[in-house]
Amino acid sequence: MEIERKYLVRELPDNLDSFPHTEIEQAYLSTSPTLRIRRMGDTFILTVKERRRTSTTAIVNREEEFALSAESYERLKDKCDGNPVSKTRYRIPLHDGLTAELDIFHGMHNGLILVEVEFPSVEVADAFVAPAWFGEDVSADPRYRNSYLASL
């Protein structure tokens, strides 16, 4: 189960390049259910996601991931709808063992910056107090889903 919240970014953290980061490209074969392929460096993954409804502020998905070869990734990429989403992801430690995944988008979404935090439970997600550098909570706004961005 994936439990997360997503935010716009008010300001970038200091020393951003000092945090671990990787280039990501992802594309979508389907959005219902979500079938996503992703390249992270030399790692290729097929992800199946199914959105779960809750009464919280968190996004809750059932998620399964499967390793792909580079060749399989490229074959599947040719079958994807829309445009691949390209971004640099920074992993920034927060309090209580949580990690902020800050995404700076490239290409057609250049200028968009989002940050997500994954939580161990819905209760922890609901109680989360975002750091000052986080902006508006857009967890419920479909315009900030990567699958939507890929459809533009």
Secondary structure in CASP SS format (residue, H / E / C, confidence):
PFRMAT SS
TARGET T0000
AUTHOR 0000-0000-0000
METHOD secondary structure of the structure
MODEL  1
M C 1.00
E E 1.00
I E 1.00
E E 1.00
R E 1.00
K E 1.00
Y E 1.00
L E 1.00
V E 1.00
R C 1.00
E C 1.00
L C 1.00
P C 1.00
D C 1.00
N C 1.00
L H 1.00
D H 1.00
S H 1.00
F C 1.00
P C 1.00
H E 1.00
T E 1.00
E E 1.00
I E 1.00
E E 1.00
Q E 1.00
A E 1.00
Y E 1.00
L E 1.00
S E 1.00
T E 1.00
S C 1.00
P C 1.00
T E 1.00
L E 1.00
R E 1.00
I E 1.00
R E 1.00
R E 1.00
M E 1.00
G C 1.00
D C 1.00
T E 1.00
F E 1.00
I E 1.00
L E 1.00
T E 1.00
V E 1.00
K E 1.00
E E 1.00
R E 1.00
R E 1.00
R C 1.00
T C 1.00
S C 1.00
T C 1.00
T C 1.00
A C 1.00
I E 1.00
V E 1.00
N E 1.00
R E 1.00
E E 1.00
E E 1.00
E E 1.00
F E 1.00
A E 1.00
L E 1.00
S C 1.00
A H 1.00
E H 1.00
S H 1.00
Y H 1.00
E H 1.00
R H 1.00
L H 1.00
K H 1.00
D C 1.00
K C 1.00
C C 1.00
D E 1.00
G E 1.00
N E 1.00
P E 1.00
V E 1.00
S E 1.00
K E 1.00
T E 1.00
R E 1.00
Y E 1.00
R E 1.00
I E 1.00
P E 1.00
L C 1.00
H H 1.00
D H 1.00
G H 1.00
L C 1.00
T E 1.00
A E 1.00
E E 1.00
L E 1.00
D E 1.00
I E 1.00
F E 1.00
H C 1.00
G H 1.00
M H 1.00
H H 1.00
N C 1.00
G C 1.00
L C 1.00
I E 1.00
L E 1.00
V E 1.00
E E 1.00
V E 1.00
E E 1.00
F C 1.00
P C 1.00
S C 1.00
V H 1.00
E H 1.00
V H 1.00
A H 1.00
D H 1.00
A H 1.00
F C 1.00
V C 1.00
A C 1.00
P C 1.00
A C 1.00
W C 1.00
F E 1.00
G E 1.00
E E 1.00
D E 1.00
V C 1.00
S C 1.00
A C 1.00
D C 1.00
P H 1.00
R H 1.00
Y H 1.00
R C 1.00
N H 1.00
S H 1.00
Y H 1.00
L H 1.00
A H 1.00
S H 1.00
L C 1.00
END
